[in-house]
Amino acid sequence: MNGHRVVALVSDLMDRSRLSVAVPGIELASDLAAVAGADVVVVDLTRHAGALADVRSRAPDAFLVAYGPHVDDAALEAARSAGADRVLPRSRFFKDAAAALSRDEQPPDR
């Protein structure tokens, strides 16, 4: 992403694979310490919803993007409340992950 350090806190192997293809150079992390200094942080709410406040404290200036199941309204709303800059249902996030991670672009509607 044009010189920006992008770190993804994503455990699912299929999601990791899709992100690696969509966002060249993305760092796939399993440890919260890896998000420090990142410009963009991606968080999979299915596995890491409870880590959002910690992510925000470790990377206070990062553009924080969270995604989760479209049927889990509570998790999506909790992510917004915890300080995520963009919160998307999983299907919308993966429709164009690169756009979802850009502050300047809006991801596709559906």
C-alpha positions in Angstrom: 0.0 0.0 0.0 2.3 2.7 -1.3 4.9 2.7 1.5 2.5 2.2 4.4 3.1 -0.6 6.9 0.0 -2.8 7.0 -0.4 -5.4 9.7 -3.2 -7.9 9.9 -4.3 -9.6 13.1 -6.0 -12.5 11.3 -5.8 -16.1 12.3 -8.0 -17.8 9.6 -5.7 -19.4 6.9 -8.1 -18.6 4.0 -8.4 -15.0 5.1 -4.6 -14.7 5.4 -4.2 -16.1 1.9 -6.8 -13.7 0.4 -5.1 -10.7 2.2 -1.7 -11.7 1.0 -2.9 -11.6 -2.6 -5.0 -8.4 -2.3 -2.4 -6.4 -0.3 1.2 -7.1 -1.3 3.6 -6.7 1.6 1.0 -7.1 4.3 2.4 -8.4 7.6 0.3 -11.3 9.0 0.6 -11.2 12.8 -0.6 -13.4 15.6 1.0 -11.3 18.3 -0.3 -7.9 19.4 3.2 -6.5 19.7 3.5 -6.6 15.9 1.0 -3.8 15.4 3.2 -1.2 17.0 4.2 1.4 14.5 1.8 0.2 11.8 0.1 2.7 9.5 -2.9 0.4 8.9 -4.1 -2.5 11.1 -6.7 -5.1 10.1 -8.5 -7.0 12.8 -10.6 -10.1 12.3 -13.4 -9.7 14.8 -14.2 -13.4 14.8 -11.0 -14.2 16.6 -9.6 -10.9 17.9 -12.6 -8.6 18.9 -11.4 -8.4 22.4 -8.0 -7.0 21.3 -9.2 -3.8 19.6 -8.5 -1.5 22.6 -5.1 -3.0 23.0 -4.4 -2.6 19.2 -5.5 1.1 19.4 -3.2 1.7 22.4 -0.2 0.1 20.6 -0.9 1.8 17.3 -2.7 5.0 18.2 -2.3 6.7 14.8 -3.0 3.7 12.7 -6.1 3.4 10.4 -7.9 0.6 12.1 -10.1 -1.6 10.0 -12.2 -4.4 11.5 -14.3 -7.0 9.8 -16.6 -9.7 11.0 -19.7 -11.8 10.2 -22.6 -9.7 8.9 -24.9 -11.5 11.3 -22.9 -10.4 14.4 -24.2 -6.8 14.8 -23.1 -6.7 18.4 -19.4 -7.4 17.4 -19.5 -4.9 14.6 -21.0 -2.2 16.8 -18.5 -3.0 19.6 -15.7 -2.5 17.1 -17.0 0.9 16.3 -17.2 1.8 20.0 -13.7 0.5 20.6 -12.3 2.9 18.1 -12.1 1.1 14.8 -12.0 3.6 11.9 -13.8 1.4 9.5 -16.0 -1.6 10.4 -17.3 -3.9 7.6 -19.1 -7.2 7.3 -16.6 -9.9 6.1 -18.1 -10.3 2.6 -17.9 -6.5 1.9 -14.4 -6.3 3.3 -13.1 -9.1 1.0 -15.0 -7.8 -2.1 -12.1 -5.3 -2.3 -9.7 -5.6 0.6 -7.3 -3.0 -0.8 -10.0 -0.4 -1.0 -11.2 -1.3 2.5 -7.7 -0.5 3.8 -7.4 2.8 2.1 -8.4 6.0 4.0 -9.1 7.6 0.6 -11.3 5.0 -1.0 -14.6 3.5 0.0 -15.1 -0.2 -0.3 -17.8 -1.6 -2.5 -21.3 -1.5 -1.1 -22.0 -5.2 -1.5 
